[in-house]
Amino acid sequence: MTSGVDPNLEYVLDKVFDKEVLFILAGAATLITWAVFGSIASIFKSFSRERTRREVAAYIAEGSMSPDQGERIMKAKEPDD
């Protein structure tokens, strides 16, 4: 009597769960996860930087900060790209 599992699926599962292939797949999944989280962190940094620029511009526009002070703040906040 057969187990009811497609032989092609059984072959693929045997290959995927082979030690070398499983190691490669785990490494690839780790790299992809790292890249996705790195991209998300970069997006949040960009949003934060732009928000700071808008706030500094608003302070300068309302007169509570001089343009020179705003320029110094923005230069101090520039990332080391």
Helices and strands as residue ranges (DSSP letters): H 7-16, H 19-62, H 67-77
